[in-house]
């Protein structure tokens, strides 16, 4: 994958994460791209049957999903659950 495509995927991943966090928060509160790092959970992995797995909506997990489908939207991710 070239640099331009990687950069676009990282940018879209951040936007999806902000949209996800804002869907969990009450309407009075909101998170922007600048405050995303503080709002995201610290735990990036979890154990499942002695296997280390990526947690939902971490940077790496979202980028992995976007590599499979670059036109992925937040609604598509919600339906996937």
C-alpha positions as CSV (number, residue, x, y, z in Angstrom):
1,X,0.0,0.0,0.0
2,X,1.4,3.4,-0.9
3,X,1.7,6.4,1.4
4,X,-1.2,8.4,0.1
5,X,-3.6,5.5,0.6
6,X,-2.3,4.8,4.1
7,X,-2.6,8.4,5.1
8,X,-6.2,8.5,3.8
9,X,-7.1,5.4,5.7
10,X,-5.6,6.7,9.0
11,X,-7.5,10.0,8.6
12,X,-10.8,8.2,7.9
13,X,-10.1,5.9,10.9
14,X,-9.8,8.8,13.2
15,X,-13.1,10.3,11.9
16,X,-14.9,6.9,12.5
17,X,-13.5,6.7,16.0
18,X,-14.7,10.3,16.8
19,X,-18.1,9.4,15.4
20,X,-18.2,6.2,17.6
21,X,-17.2,8.0,20.8
22,X,-19.7,10.7,20.2
23,X,-22.5,8.1,19.7
24,X,-21.7,6.7,23.2
25,X,-21.6,10.1,24.9
26,X,-24.6,12.2,25.9
27,X,-25.6,15.0,23.5
28,X,-24.1,17.7,25.8
29,X,-20.6,16.3,25.5
30,X,-18.7,15.7,22.4
31,X,-15.1,14.7,21.4
32,X,-13.1,16.2,18.6
33,X,-10.0,14.9,16.8
34,X,-7.8,16.8,19.3
35,X,-9.4,15.1,22.3
36,X,-9.7,11.6,20.8
37,X,-6.6,10.2,22.5
38,X,-7.9,11.0,26.0
39,X,-11.4,9.6,25.2
40,X,-10.2,6.2,23.7
41,X,-9.8,3.3,26.1
42,X,-6.3,2.4,27.1
43,X,-6.6,-1.3,26.6
44,X,-5.9,-2.1,22.9
45,X,-5.9,-5.9,23.2
46,X,-7.8,-8.6,25.0
47,X,-7.2,-12.3,25.6
48,X,-9.5,-14.9,24.1
49,X,-8.7,-18.6,24.6
50,X,-4.9,-17.9,25.1
51,X,-4.9,-15.7,22.0
52,X,-4.2,-11.9,22.0
53,X,-6.9,-10.1,20.0
54,X,-7.4,-6.5,18.9
55,X,-10.1,-4.6,20.8
56,X,-13.0,-3.0,19.0
57,X,-12.5,0.5,17.5
58,X,-8.8,0.8,18.3
59,X,-6.6,2.5,15.7
60,X,-5.3,-0.7,14.3
61,X,-8.6,-2.5,14.2
62,X,-10.4,0.3,12.3
63,X,-7.5,0.7,9.9
64,X,-7.6,-3.1,9.3
65,X,-11.4,-2.9,8.5
66,X,-10.8,0.1,6.2
67,X,-8.1,-1.8,4.2
68,X,-10.7,-4.5,3.5
69,X,-13.4,-2.0,2.5
70,X,-12.2,1.6,2.0
71,X,-15.8,2.9,1.6
72,X,-16.8,1.6,5.1
73,X,-19.1,3.9,7.1
74,X,-20.0,4.1,10.7
75,X,-23.4,2.6,10.0
76,X,-21.7,-0.4,8.3
77,X,-19.6,-0.9,11.4
78,X,-22.6,-0.8,13.7
79,X,-24.4,-3.4,11.5
80,X,-21.4,-5.6,11.7
81,X,-21.9,-6.0,15.4
